[in-house]
Amino acid sequence: MSNKSVKFILCIEDEPEMIDLIRLILERRGFNVQGAAGGTEGIKKVRELHPDLVLLDLMMPDLDGWEVYQQMKADEATRDIPVIVVTAKAQSIDKVLGLHIAKVDDYIAKPFSPQELLTSVEKIFSRQG
């Protein structure tokens, strides 16, 4: 298996333990996972590293997920990177509707099971062929 086929996932999330959990789940399946602590660092890493997929938390203190998403989509270099939004269960319905309008690739609600996360990630990569 050449390194080219290892998918690189950037997890933008302000809770370190959540990044660790996601990394644990996904690296077991052979994905390469890096974390970015918050939106500001996240958008910087997206531009530098060009991940194959971004897992994006919506609620972050410095720069929220919407901002990160909009900046990604506004930039031709990062526009085509798929995004899975990670949102807290309690978030309001307009957030979810916003996701449909914004055309994010998928979203999962916290707390999620390892299987939900894997299913979502694998669904996106299978779409890319």
N, CA, C and O atoms as a printed pandas DataFrame, in Angstrom:
     atom_number atom_name residue_name chain_id  residue_number  x_coord  y_coord  z_coord
0              1         N          MET        A               1    0.847   -1.198    0.000
1              2        CA          MET        A               1    0.000    0.000    0.000
2              3         C          MET        A               1    0.879    1.243    0.000
3              4         O          MET        A               1    1.621    1.486    0.951
4              5         N          SER        A               2    0.794    2.019   -1.057
5              6        CA          SER        A               2    1.632    3.214   -1.120
6              7         C          SER        A               2    1.040    4.309   -0.237
7              8         O          SER        A               2   -0.152    4.308    0.071
8              9         N          ASN        A               3    1.884    5.220    0.152
9             10        CA          ASN        A               3    1.445    6.302    1.030
10            11         C          ASN        A               3    0.375    7.176    0.405
11            12         O          ASN        A               3   -0.411    7.818    1.102
12            13         N          LYS        A               4    0.355    7.191   -0.927
13            14        CA          LYS        A               4   -0.597    8.031   -1.638
14            15         C          LYS        A               4   -2.029    7.652   -1.275
15            16         O          LYS        A               4   -2.919    8.501   -1.245
16            17         N          SER        A               5   -2.239    6.359   -0.998
17            18        CA          SER        A               5   -3.605    5.921   -0.746
18            19         C          SER        A               5   -4.033    6.093    0.711
19            20         O          SER        A               5   -5.183    5.820    1.055
20            21         N          VAL        A               6   -3.129    6.538    1.555
21            22        CA          VAL        A               6   -3.518    6.814    2.933
22            23         C          VAL        A               6   -4.211    8.172    2.968
23            24         O          VAL        A               6   -3.629    9.193    2.600
24            25         N          LYS        A               7   -5.457    8.164    3.417
25            26        CA          LYS        A               7   -6.221    9.410    3.445
26            27         C          LYS        A               7   -5.848   10.231    4.677
27            28         O          LYS        A               7   -5.737    9.712    5.788
28            29         N          PHE        A               8   -5.661   11.506    4.447
29            30        CA          PHE        A               8   -5.261   12.425    5.511
30            31         C          PHE        A               8   -6.470   13.261    5.948
31            32         O          PHE        A               8   -7.066   13.983    5.148
32            33         N          ILE        A               9   -6.811   13.148    7.216
33            34        CA          ILE        A               9   -7.989   13.818    7.763
34            35         C          ILE        A               9   -7.554   14.845    8.794
35            36         O          ILE        A               9   -6.775   14.541    9.697
36            37         N          LEU        A              10   -8.059   16.057    8.653
37            38        CA          LEU        A              10   -7.789   17.104    9.634
38            39         C          LEU        A              10   -9.030   17.293   10.497
39            40         O          LEU        A              10  -10.132   17.519    9.995
40            41         N          CYS        A              11   -8.826   17.195   11.799
41            42        CA          CYS        A              11   -9.923   17.334   12.745
42            43         C          CYS        A              11   -9.799   18.691   13.445
43            44         O          CYS        A              11   -8.878   18.909   14.232
44            45         N          ILE        A              12  -10.727   19.591   13.151
45            46        CA          ILE        A              12  -10.697   20.931   13.743
46            47         C          ILE        A              12  -11.691   20.957   14.894
47            48         O          ILE        A              12  -12.903   20.880   14.690
48            49         N          GLU        A              13  -11.163   21.066   16.093
49            50        CA          GLU        A              13  -11.967   20.791   17.298
50            51         C          GLU        A              13  -11.259   21.435   18.483
51            52         O          GLU        A              13  -10.044   21.298   18.622
52            53         N          ASP        A              14  -11.990   22.127   19.328
53            54        CA          ASP        A              14  -11.326   22.813   20.446
54            55         C          ASP        A              14  -11.165   21.951   21.692
55            56         O          ASP        A              14  -10.581   22.399   22.679
56            57         N          GLU        A              15  -11.680   20.710   21.662
57            58        CA          GLU        A              15  -11.501   19.822   22.819
58            59         C          GLU        A              15  -10.460   18.764   22.492
59            60         O          GLU        A              15  -10.706   17.896   21.654
60            61         N          PRO        A              16   -9.290   18.820   23.147
61            62        CA          PRO        A              16   -8.219   17.865   22.850
62            63         C          PRO        A              16   -8.652   16.415   23.010
63            64         O          PRO        A              16   -8.218   15.554   22.246
64            65         N          GLU        A              17   -9.509   16.131   24.001
65            66        CA          GLU        A              17   -9.897   14.731   24.209
66            67         C          GLU        A              17  -10.778   14.233   23.062
67            68         O          GLU        A              17  -10.787   13.041   22.754
68            69         N          MET        A              18  -11.512   15.143   22.435
69            70        CA          MET        A              18  -12.328   14.768   21.280
70            71         C          MET        A              18  -11.424   14.451   20.079
71            72         O          MET        A              18  -11.672   13.501   19.337
72            73         N          ILE        A              19  -10.379   15.258   19.905
73            74        CA          ILE        A              19   -9.412   14.981   18.840
74            75         C          ILE        A              19   -8.770   13.614   19.069
75            76         O          ILE        A              19   -8.625   12.827   18.133
76            77         N          ASP        A              20   -8.389   13.335   20.310
77            78        CA          ASP        A              20   -7.768   12.041   20.631
78            79         C          ASP        A              20   -8.698   10.885   20.313
79            80         O          ASP        A              20   -8.274    9.869   19.762
80            81         N          LEU        A              21   -9.973   11.043   20.662
81            82        CA          LEU        A              21  -10.956    9.996   20.421
82            83         C          LEU        A              21  -11.116    9.742   18.924
83            84         O          LEU        A              21  -11.113    8.595   18.477
84            85         N          ILE        A              22  -11.253   10.812   18.162
85            86        CA          ILE        A              22  -11.431   10.701   16.715
86            87         C          ILE        A              22  -10.195   10.063   16.080
87            88         O          ILE        A              22  -10.299    9.220   15.189
88            89         N          ARG        A              23   -9.026   10.485   16.560
89            90        CA          ARG        A              23   -7.773    9.934   16.032
90            91         C          ARG        A              23   -7.710    8.423   16.307
91            92         O          ARG        A              23   -7.330    7.636   15.440
92            93         N          LEU        A              24   -8.088    8.042   17.520
93            94        CA          LEU        A              24   -8.070    6.638   17.920
94            95         C          LEU        A              24   -8.961    5.795   17.000
95            96         O          LEU        A              24   -8.558    4.733   16.527
96            97         N          ILE        A              25  -10.166    6.287   16.761
97            98        CA          ILE        A              25  -11.130    5.554   15.941
98            99         C          ILE        A              25  -10.630    5.434   14.502
99           100         O          ILE        A              25  -10.678    4.358   13.907
100          101         N          LEU        A              26  -10.154    6.545   13.953
101          102        CA          LEU        A              26   -9.848    6.571   12.522
102          103         C          LEU        A              26   -8.485    5.968   12.188
103          104         O          LEU        A              26   -8.309    5.376   11.123
104          105         N          GLU        A              27   -7.521    6.120   13.100
105          106        CA          GLU        A              27   -6.199    5.577   12.796
106          107         C          GLU        A              27   -6.216    4.052   12.814
107          108         O          GLU        A              27   -5.421    3.406   12.131
108          109         N          ARG        A              28   -7.134    3.476   13.606
109          110        CA          ARG        A              28   -7.287    2.029   13.598
110          111         C          ARG        A              28   -7.704    1.517   12.223
111          112         O          ARG        A              28   -7.425    0.373   11.863
112          113         N          ARG        A              29   -8.369    2.371   11.465
113          114        CA          ARG        A              29   -8.798    2.012   10.116
114          115         C          ARG        A              29   -7.784    2.453    9.058
115          116         O          ARG        A              29   -8.044    2.361    7.859
116          117         N          GLY        A              30   -6.631    2.933    9.518
117          118        CA          GLY        A              30   -5.573    3.259    8.577
118          119         C          GLY        A              30   -5.595    4.676    8.032
119          120         O          GLY        A              30   -4.882    4.984    7.076
120          121         N          PHE        A              31   -6.408    5.544    8.631
121          122        CA          PHE        A              31   -6.382    6.942    8.212
122          123         C          PHE        A              31   -5.294    7.695    8.965
123          124         O          PHE        A              31   -4.937    7.335   10.087
124          125         N          ASN        A              32   -4.777    8.733    8.341
125          126        CA          ASN        A              32   -3.813    9.603    8.995
126          127         C          ASN        A              32   -4.579   10.814    9.523
127          128         O          ASN        A              32   -5.168   11.565    8.746
128          129         N          VAL        A              33   -4.572   11.005   10.837
129          130        CA          VAL        A              33   -5.392   12.055   11.437
130          131         C          VAL        A              33   -4.522   13.078   12.152
131          132         O          VAL        A              33   -3.653   12.721   12.947
132          133         N          GLN        A              34   -4.762   14.350   11.863
133          134        CA          GLN        A              34   -4.130   15.425   12.616
134          135         C          GLN        A              34   -5.208   16.296   13.225
135          136         O          GLN        A              34   -6.307   16.422   12.685
136          137         N          GLY        A              35   -4.880   16.894   14.355
137          138        CA          GLY        A              35   -5.828   17.785   14.997
138          139         C          GLY        A              35   -5.410   19.239   14.859
139          140         O          GLY        A              35   -4.229   19.553   14.707
140          141         N          ALA        A              36   -6.396   20.113   14.916
141          142        CA          ALA        A              36   -6.136   21.549   14.992
142          143         C          ALA        A              36   -7.004   22.077   16.117
143          144         O          ALA        A              36   -8.220   21.884   16.121
144          145         N          ALA        A              37   -6.375   22.744   17.070
145          146        CA          ALA        A              37   -7.108   23.206   18.252
146          147         C          ALA        A              37   -7.810   24.522   17.967
147          148         O          ALA        A              37   -7.274   25.596   18.237
148          149         N          GLY        A              38   -9.005   24.429   17.424
149          150        CA          GLY        A              38   -9.780   25.642   17.183
150          151         C          GLY        A              38   -9.733   26.102   15.733
151          152         O          GLY        A              38   -8.926   25.629   14.932
152          153         N          GLY        A              39  -10.612   27.029   15.423
153          154        CA          GLY        A              39  -10.846   27.454   14.046
154          155         C          GLY        A              39   -9.689   28.198   13.406
155          156         O          GLY        A              39   -9.398   27.992   12.227
156          157         N          THR        A              40   -9.036   29.047   14.154
157          158        CA          THR        A              40   -7.950   29.846   13.587
158          159         C          THR        A              40   -6.806   28.950   13.141
159          160         O          THR        A              40   -6.298   29.079   12.028
160          161         N          GLU        A              41   -6.409   28.044   14.019
161          162        CA          GLU        A              41   -5.363   27.083   13.670
162          163         C          GLU        A              41   -5.870   26.150   12.569
163          164         O          GLU        A              41   -5.116   25.736   11.689
164          165         N          GLY        A              42   -7.148   25.833   12.638
165          166        CA          GLY        A              42   -7.745   24.920   11.667
166          167         C          GLY        A              42   -7.648   25.426   10.246
167          168         O          GLY        A              42   -7.212   24.696    9.357
168          169         N          ILE        A              43   -8.050   26.667   10.018
169          170        CA          ILE        A              43   -8.050   27.194    8.644
170          171         C          ILE        A              43   -6.611   27.326    8.136
171          172         O          ILE        A              43   -6.341   27.156    6.947
172          173         N          LYS        A              44   -5.702   27.631    9.056
173          174        CA          LYS        A              44   -4.284   27.729    8.701
174          175         C          LYS        A              44   -3.769   26.357    8.227
175          176         O          LYS        A              44   -3.085   26.251    7.209
176          177         N          LYS        A              45   -4.115   25.321    8.989
177          178        CA          LYS        A              45   -3.660   23.966    8.639
178          179         C          LYS        A              45   -4.316   23.460    7.355
179          180         O          LYS        A              45   -3.684   22.746    6.576
180          181         N          VAL        A              46   -5.564   23.822    7.133
181          182        CA          VAL        A              46   -6.240   23.411    5.897
182          183         C          VAL        A              46   -5.453   23.954    4.701
183          184         O          VAL        A              46   -5.210   23.244    3.726
184          185         N          ARG        A              47   -5.061   25.229    4.798
185          186        CA          ARG        A              47   -4.340   25.860    3.681
186          187         C          ARG        A              47   -2.945   25.290    3.504
187          188         O          ARG        A              47   -2.456   25.152    2.383
188          189         N          GLU        A              48   -2.303   24.958    4.626
189          190        CA          GLU        A              48   -0.933   24.444    4.557
190          191         C          GLU        A              48   -0.893   22.993    4.110
191          192         O          GLU        A              48   -0.059   22.615    3.288
192          193         N          LEU        A              49   -1.798   22.174    4.651
193          194        CA          LEU        A              49   -1.661   20.724    4.538
194          195         C          LEU        A              49   -2.573   20.074    3.504
195          196         O          LEU        A              49   -2.362   18.923    3.123
196          197         N          HIS        A              50   -3.575   20.801    3.055
197          198        CA          HIS        A              50   -4.531   20.250    2.089
198          199         C          HIS        A              50   -5.003   18.843    2.416
199          200         O          HIS        A              50   -4.701   17.902    1.681
200          201         N          PRO        A              51   -5.742   18.688    3.511
201          202        CA          PRO        A              51   -6.219   17.349    3.887
202          203         C          PRO        A              51   -7.200   16.799    2.851
203          204         O          PRO        A              51   -7.752   17.544    2.042
204          205         N          ASP        A              52   -7.408   15.482    2.892
205          206        CA          ASP        A              52   -8.393   14.842    2.018
206          207         C          ASP        A              52   -9.808   15.049    2.539
207          208         O          ASP        A              52  -10.786   14.944    1.799
208          209         N          LEU        A              53   -9.892   15.345    3.830
209          210        CA          LEU        A              53  -11.194   15.509    4.473
210          211         C          LEU        A              53  -11.005   16.350    5.726
211          212         O          LEU        A              53   -9.986   16.245    6.409
212          213         N          VAL        A              54  -12.001   17.190    6.024
213          214        CA          VAL        A              54  -11.965   17.972    7.263
214          215         C          VAL        A              54  -13.156   17.567    8.134
215          216         O          VAL        A              54  -14.299   17.542    7.676
216          217         N          LEU        A              55  -12.863   17.252    9.400
217          218        CA          LEU        A              55  -13.907   17.067   10.405
218          219         C          LEU        A              55  -13.963   18.374   11.177
219          220         O          LEU        A              55  -12.978   18.783   11.792
220          221         N          LEU        A              56  -15.108   19.021   11.144
221          222        CA          LEU        A              56  -15.187   20.397   11.617
222          223         C          LEU        A              56  -16.208   20.552   12.730
223          224         O          LEU        A              56  -17.402   20.332   12.527
224          225         N          ASP        A              57  -15.737   20.928   13.892
225          226        CA          ASP        A              57  -16.636   21.221   15.003
226          227         C          ASP        A              57  -17.244   22.602   14.773
227          228         O          ASP        A              57  -16.546   23.527   14.356
228          229         N          LEU        A              58  -18.535   22.744   15.042
229          230        CA          LEU        A              58  -19.160   24.051   14.812
230          231         C          LEU        A              58  -18.904   25.033   15.946
231          232         O          LEU        A              58  -18.687   26.223   15.717
232          233         N          MET        A              59  -18.931   24.518   17.173
233          234        CA          MET        A              59  -18.854   25.416   18.326
234          235         C          MET        A              59  -17.415   25.544   18.820
235          236         O          MET        A              59  -16.929   24.693   19.566
236          237         N          MET        A              60  -16.744   26.603   18.402
237          238        CA          MET        A              60  -15.388   26.833   18.891
238          239         C          MET        A              60  -15.275   28.290   19.301
239          240         O          MET        A              60  -15.858   29.165   18.660
240          241         N          PRO        A              61  -14.532   28.553   20.360
241          242        CA          PRO        A              61  -14.504   29.899   20.919
242          243         C          PRO        A              61  -13.842   30.947   20.019
243          244         O          PRO        A              61  -14.281   32.096   19.985
244          245         N          ASP        A              62  -12.793   30.563   19.293
245          246        CA          ASP        A              62  -12.062   31.603   18.570
246          247         C          ASP        A              62  -12.677   31.936   17.210
247          248         O          ASP        A              62  -12.948   33.096   16.901
248          249         N          LEU        A              63  -12.885   30.910   16.420
249          250        CA          LEU        A              63  -13.425   31.107   15.077
250          251         C          LEU        A              63  -14.359   29.932   14.893
251          252         O          LEU        A              63  -13.907   28.787   14.887
252          253         N          ASP        A              64  -15.659   30.182   14.742
253          254        CA          ASP        A              64  -16.549   29.030   14.749
254          255         C          ASP        A              64  -16.499   28.277   13.423
255          256         O          ASP        A              64  -15.941   28.745   12.431
256          257         N          GLY        A              65  -17.103   27.096   13.448
257          258        CA          GLY        A              65  -17.037   26.200   12.309
258          259         C          GLY        A              65  -17.594   26.812   11.031
259          260         O          GLY        A              65  -17.083   26.553    9.941
260          261         N          TRP        A              66  -18.645   27.628   11.163
261          262        CA          TRP        A              66  -19.221   28.265    9.977
262          263         C          TRP        A              66  -18.205   29.149    9.286
263          264         O          TRP        A              66  -18.078   29.141    8.062
264          265         N          GLU        A              67  -17.478   29.918   10.101
265          266        CA          GLU        A              67  -16.451   30.810    9.562
266          267         C          GLU        A              67  -15.386   30.014    8.814
267          268         O          GLU        A              67  -14.996   30.358    7.698
268          269         N          VAL        A              68  -14.929   28.945    9.455
269          270        CA          VAL        A              68  -13.913   28.097    8.841
270          271         C          VAL        A              68  -14.441   27.549    7.515
271          272         O          VAL        A              68  -13.751   27.570    6.496
272          273         N          TYR        A              69  -15.667   27.065    7.554
273          274        CA          TYR        A              69  -16.279   26.479    6.365
274          275         C          TYR        A              69  -16.361   27.508    5.237
275          276         O          TYR        A              69  -16.012   27.220    4.092
276          277         N          GLN        A              70  -16.826   28.709    5.579
277          278        CA          GLN        A              70  -16.979   29.745    4.556
278          279         C          GLN        A              70  -15.632   30.168    3.982
279          280         O          GLN        A              70  -15.513   30.424    2.784
280          281         N          GLN        A              71  -14.624   30.240    4.838
281          282        CA          GLN        A              71  -13.291   30.587    4.346
282          283         C          GLN        A              71  -12.747   29.501    3.422
283          284         O          GLN        A              71  -12.111   29.796    2.410
284          285         N          MET        A              72  -13.003   28.236    3.783
285          286        CA          MET        A              72  -12.565   27.143    2.913
286          287         C          MET        A              72  -13.230   27.238    1.550
287          288         O          MET        A              72  -12.577   27.083    0.518
288          289         N          LYS        A              73  -14.537   27.493    1.550
289          290        CA          LYS        A              73  -15.297   27.507    0.297
290          291         C          LYS        A              73  -14.990   28.746   -0.548
291          292         O          LYS        A              73  -15.176   28.738   -1.765
292          293         N          ALA        A              74  -14.530   29.784    0.094
293          294        CA          ALA        A              74  -14.224   31.026   -0.629
294          295         C          ALA        A              74  -12.865   30.959   -1.312
295          296         O          ALA        A              74  -12.549   31.788   -2.165
296          297         N          ASP        A              75  -12.071   29.972   -0.936
297          298        CA          ASP        A              75  -10.710   29.856   -1.450
298          299         C          ASP        A              75  -10.659   28.708   -2.459
299          300         O          ASP        A              75  -10.968   27.562   -2.131
300          301         N          GLU        A              76  -10.265   29.035   -3.686
301          302        CA          GLU        A              76  -10.261   28.024   -4.737
302          303         C          GLU        A              76   -9.409   26.806   -4.388
303          304         O          GLU        A              76   -9.727   25.680   -4.772
304          305         N          ALA        A              77   -8.335   27.046   -3.662
305          306        CA          ALA        A              77   -7.404   25.964   -3.336
306          307         C          ALA        A              77   -8.008   24.946   -2.369
307          308         O          ALA        A              77   -7.615   23.779   -2.369
308          309         N          THR        A              78   -8.963   25.385   -1.543
309          310        CA          THR        A              78   -9.507   24.491   -0.510
310          311         C          THR        A              78  -10.995   24.200   -0.711
311          312         O          THR        A              78  -11.597   23.460    0.066
312          313         N          ARG        A              79  -11.567   24.769   -1.730
313          314        CA          ARG        A              79  -13.013   24.687   -1.961
314          315         C          ARG        A              79  -13.523   23.260   -2.104
315          316         O          ARG        A              79  -14.641   22.953   -1.689
316          317         N          ASP        A              80  -12.701   22.380   -2.694
317          318        CA          ASP        A              80  -13.187   21.036   -2.995
318          319         C          ASP        A              80  -12.896   20.004   -1.921
319          320         O          ASP        A              80  -13.196   18.823   -2.096
320          321         N          ILE        A              81  -12.317   20.437   -0.818
321          322        CA          ILE        A              81  -12.053   19.498    0.274
322          323         C          ILE        A              81  -13.381   19.180    0.966
323          324         O          ILE        A              81  -14.079   20.092    1.411
324          325         N          PRO        A              82  -13.734   17.902    1.061
325          326        CA          PRO        A              82  -15.001   17.574    1.724
326          327         C          PRO        A              82  -14.970   17.893    3.221
327          328         O          PRO        A              82  -13.924   17.826    3.867
328          329         N          VAL        A              83  -16.136   18.240    3.749
329          330        CA          VAL        A              83  -16.254   18.623    5.152
330          331         C          VAL        A              83  -17.362   17.819    5.816
331          332         O          VAL        A              83  -18.486   17.754    5.318
332          333         N          ILE        A              84  -17.026   17.207    6.952
333          334        CA          ILE        A              84  -18.051   16.616    7.807
334          335         C          ILE        A              84  -18.153   17.518    9.033
335          336         O          ILE        A              84  -17.175   17.723    9.751
336          337         N          VAL        A              85  -19.327   18.042    9.256
337          338        CA          VAL        A              85  -19.538   18.904   10.406
338          339         C          VAL        A              85  -19.900   18.048   11.618
339          340         O          VAL        A              85  -20.734   17.147   11.532
340          341         N          VAL        A              86  -19.261   18.343   12.736
341          342        CA          VAL        A              86  -19.557   17.660   13.992
342          343         C          VAL        A              86  -20.295   18.653   14.882
343          344         O          VAL        A              86  -19.774   19.720   15.207
344          345         N          THR        A              87  -21.506   18.290   15.266
345          346        CA          THR        A              87  -22.331   19.243   15.993
346          347         C          THR        A              87  -22.906   18.599   17.255
347          348         O          THR        A              87  -23.151   17.393   17.279
348          349         N          ALA        A              88  -23.117   19.380   18.276
349          350        CA          ALA        A              88  -23.712   18.851   19.504
350          351         C          ALA        A              88  -25.184   18.552   19.254
351          352         O          ALA        A              88  -25.868   19.291   18.545
352          353         N          LYS        A              89  -25.663   17.466   19.840
353          354        CA          LYS        A              89  -27.054   17.037   19.668
354          355         C          LYS        A              89  -28.041   18.167   19.935
355          356         O          LYS        A              89  -29.059   18.302   19.257
356          357         N          ALA        A              90  -27.714   18.974   20.937
357          358        CA          ALA        A              90  -28.673   19.971   21.390
358          359         C          ALA        A              90  -28.776   21.180   20.464
359          360         O          ALA        A              90  -29.614   22.056   20.676
360          361         N          GLN        A              91  -27.933   21.228   19.446
361          362        CA          GLN        A              91  -27.969   22.422   18.600
362          363         C          GLN        A              91  -29.263   22.533   17.817
363          364         O          GLN        A              91  -29.876   21.534   17.443
364          365         N          SER        A              92  -29.658   23.756   17.582
365          366        CA          SER        A              92  -30.988   24.008   17.064
366          367         C          SER        A              92  -31.140   23.567   15.614
367          368         O          SER        A              92  -30.167   23.375   14.886
368          369         N          ILE        A              93  -32.385   23.418   15.235
369          370        CA          ILE        A              93  -32.730   22.916   13.910
370          371         C          ILE        A              93  -32.233   23.851   12.807
371          372         O          ILE        A              93  -31.929   23.390   11.707
372          373         N          ASP        A              94  -32.145   25.147   13.078
373          374        CA          ASP        A              94  -31.699   26.048   12.012
374          375         C          ASP        A              94  -30.235   25.792   11.645
375          376         O          ASP        A              94  -29.811   26.044   10.517
376          377         N          LYS        A              95  -29.474   25.287   12.614
377          378        CA          LYS        A              95  -28.094   24.886   12.309
378          379         C          LYS        A              95  -28.123   23.752   11.280
379          380         O          LYS        A              95  -27.383   23.758   10.296
380          381         N          VAL        A              96  -28.996   22.788   11.540
381          382        CA          VAL        A              96  -29.075   21.632   10.652
382          383         C          VAL        A              96  -29.572   22.054    9.272
383          384         O          VAL        A              96  -29.061   21.584    8.255
384          385         N          LEU        A              97  -30.554   22.928    9.238
385          386        CA          LEU        A              97  -31.040   23.437    7.954
386          387         C          LEU        A              97  -29.926   24.198    7.246
387          388         O          LEU        A              97  -29.756   24.096    6.031
388          389         N          GLY        A              98  -29.180   24.955    8.026
389          390        CA          GLY        A              98  -28.035   25.688    7.485
390          391         C          GLY        A              98  -27.062   24.757    6.801
391          392         O          GLY        A              98  -26.474   25.101    5.776
392          393         N          LEU        A              99  -26.892   23.569    7.372
393          394        CA          LEU        A              99  -25.980   22.597    6.793
394          395         C          LEU        A              99  -26.439   22.185    5.408
395          396         O          LEU        A              99  -25.626   22.028    4.498
396          397         N          HIS        A             100  -27.731   22.011    5.250
397          398        CA          HIS        A             100  -28.258   21.622    3.944
398          399         C          HIS        A             100  -28.058   22.744    2.944
399          400         O          HIS        A             100  -27.680   22.508    1.797
400          401         N          ILE        A             101  -28.310   23.952    3.382
401          402        CA          ILE        A             101  -28.149   25.108    2.503
402          403         C          ILE        A             101  -26.679   25.280    2.130
403          404         O          ILE        A             101  -26.342   25.600    0.990
404          405         N          ALA        A             102  -25.819   25.062    3.117
405          406        CA          ALA        A             102  -24.388   25.253    2.890
406          407         C          ALA        A             102  -23.765   24.098    2.119
407          408         O          ALA        A             102  -22.614   24.184    1.690
408          409         N          LYS        A             103  -24.519   23.017    1.942
409          410        CA          LYS        A             103  -24.013   21.874    1.177
410          411         C          LYS        A             103  -22.778   21.221    1.805
411          412         O          LYS        A             103  -21.853   20.831    1.092
412          413         N          VAL        A             104  -22.763   21.104    3.108
413          414        CA          VAL        A             104  -21.659   20.340    3.695
414          415         C          VAL        A             104  -21.849   18.883    3.270
415          416         O          VAL        A             104  -22.954   18.470    2.919
416          417         N          ASP        A             105  -20.774   18.120    3.306
417          418        CA          ASP        A             105  -20.843   16.765    2.770
418          419         C          ASP        A             105  -21.587   15.815    3.688
419          420         O          ASP        A             105  -22.266   14.897    3.227
420          421         N          ASP        A             106  -21.461   16.035    4.975
421          422        CA          ASP        A             106  -22.172   15.192    5.921
422          423         C          ASP        A             106  -22.076   15.860    7.284
423          424         O          ASP        A             106  -21.296   16.793    7.478
424          425         N          TYR        A             107  -22.870   15.377    8.216
425          426        CA          TYR        A             107  -22.675   15.835    9.583
426          427         C          TYR        A             107  -23.011   14.738   10.556
427          428         O          TYR        A             107  -23.860   13.886   10.295
428          429         N          ILE        A             108  -22.323   14.772   11.696
429          430        CA          ILE        A             108  -22.610   13.821   12.762
430          431         C          ILE        A             108  -22.799   14.604   14.047
431          432         O          ILE        A             108  -22.193   15.657   14.250
432          433         N          ALA        A             109  -23.648   14.072   14.907
433          434        CA          ALA        A             109  -23.947   14.752   16.159
434          435         C          ALA        A             109  -23.180   14.101   17.295
435          436         O          ALA        A             109  -23.062   12.878   17.364
436          437         N          LYS        A             110  -22.661   14.939   18.187
437          438        CA          LYS        A             110  -22.031   14.415   19.410
438          439         C          LYS        A             110  -23.128   14.148   20.428
439          440         O          LYS        A             110  -24.110   14.890   20.449
440          441         N          PRO        A             111  -23.018   13.154   21.254
441          442        CA          PRO        A             111  -21.972   12.126   21.196
442          443         C          PRO        A             111  -22.275   11.143   20.081
443          444         O          PRO        A             111  -23.426   10.753   19.888
444          445         N          PHE        A             112  -21.242   10.740   19.343
445          446        CA          PHE        A             112  -21.447    9.789   18.256
446          447         C          PHE        A             112  -20.713    8.493   18.585
447          448         O          PHE        A             112  -19.783    8.473   19.390
448          449         N          SER        A             113  -21.152    7.421   17.947
449          450        CA          SER        A             113  -20.455    6.146   18.152
450          451         C          SER        A             113  -19.303    6.066   17.164
451          452         O          SER        A             113  -19.328    6.725   16.124
452          453         N          PRO        A             114  -18.288    5.258   17.485
453          454        CA          PRO        A             114  -17.193    5.069   16.532
454          455         C          PRO        A             114  -17.708    4.644   15.162
455          456         O          PRO        A             114  -17.175    5.056   14.131
456          457         N          GLN        A             115  -18.748    3.819   15.163
457          458        CA          GLN        A             115  -19.282    3.327   13.895
458          459         C          GLN        A             115  -19.885    4.459   13.059
459          460         O          GLN        A             115  -19.713    4.495   11.840
460          461         N          GLU        A             116  -20.586    5.374   13.712
461          462        CA          GLU        A             116  -21.174    6.509   12.995
462          463         C          GLU        A             116  -20.088    7.336   12.315
463          464         O          GLU        A             116  -20.221    7.740   11.159
464          465         N          LEU        A             117  -19.012    7.577   13.062
465          466        CA          LEU        A             117  -17.907    8.363   12.518
466          467         C          LEU        A             117  -17.296    7.659   11.309
467          468         O          LEU        A             117  -17.083    8.274   10.264
468          469         N          LEU        A             118  -17.017    6.368   11.461
469          470        CA          LEU        A             118  -16.415    5.605   10.365
470          471         C          LEU        A             118  -17.318    5.549    9.142
471          472         O          LEU        A             118  -16.854    5.682    8.009
472          473         N          THR        A             119  -18.599    5.355    9.375
473          474        CA          THR        A             119  -19.552    5.272    8.267
474          475         C          THR        A             119  -19.554    6.571    7.478
475          476         O          THR        A             119  -19.536    6.568    6.247
476          477         N          SER        A             120  -19.578    7.673    8.203
477          478        CA          SER        A             120  -19.613    8.981    7.566
478          479         C          SER        A             120  -18.348    9.231    6.745
479          480         O          SER        A             120  -18.422    9.670    5.597
480          481         N          VAL        A             121  -17.194    8.950    7.337
481          482        CA          VAL        A             121  -15.907    9.159    6.667
482          483         C          VAL        A             121  -15.794    8.259    5.435
483          484         O          VAL        A             121  -15.376    8.701    4.365
484          485         N          GLU        A             122  -16.173    6.986    5.604
485          486        CA          GLU        A             122  -16.025    6.045    4.501
486          487         C          GLU        A             122  -16.998    6.351    3.360
487          488         O          GLU        A             122  -16.699    6.117    2.189
488          489         N          LYS        A             123  -18.163    6.876    3.725
489          490        CA          LYS        A             123  -19.148    7.265    2.715
490          491         C          LYS        A             123  -18.560    8.348    1.799
491          492         O          LYS        A             123  -18.723    8.307    0.579
492          493         N          ILE        A             124  -17.882    9.303    2.408
493          494        CA          ILE        A             124  -17.309   10.400    1.615
494          495         C          ILE        A             124  -16.182    9.921    0.724
495          496         O          ILE        A             124  -16.092   10.314   -0.439
496          497         N          PHE        A             125  -15.321    9.068    1.268
497          498        CA          PHE        A             125  -14.212    8.589    0.448
498          499         C          PHE        A             125  -14.679    7.641   -0.656
499          500         O          PHE        A             125  -14.060    7.569   -1.718
500          501         N          SER        A             126  -15.771    6.914   -0.406
501          502        CA          SER        A             126  -16.258    6.007   -1.454
502          503         C          SER        A             126  -16.864    6.808   -2.606
503          504         O          SER        A             126  -16.845    6.355   -3.750
504          505         N          ARG        A             127  -17.397    7.986   -2.316
505          506        CA          ARG        A             127  -17.931    8.859   -3.358
506          507         C          ARG        A             127  -16.838    9.340   -4.301
507          508         O          ARG        A             127  -17.075    9.575   -5.486
508          509         N          GLN        A             128  -15.635    9.481   -3.750
509          510        CA          GLN        A             128  -14.532    9.979   -4.557
510          511         C          GLN        A             128  -13.936    8.868   -5.417
511          512         O          GLN        A             128  -12.973    9.089   -6.151
512          513         N          GLY        A             129  -14.503    7.700   -5.321
513          514        CA          GLY        A             129  -14.042    6.573   -6.132
514          515         C          GLY        A             129  -12.976    5.851   -5.382
515          516         O          GLY        A             129  -12.437    4.861   -5.876
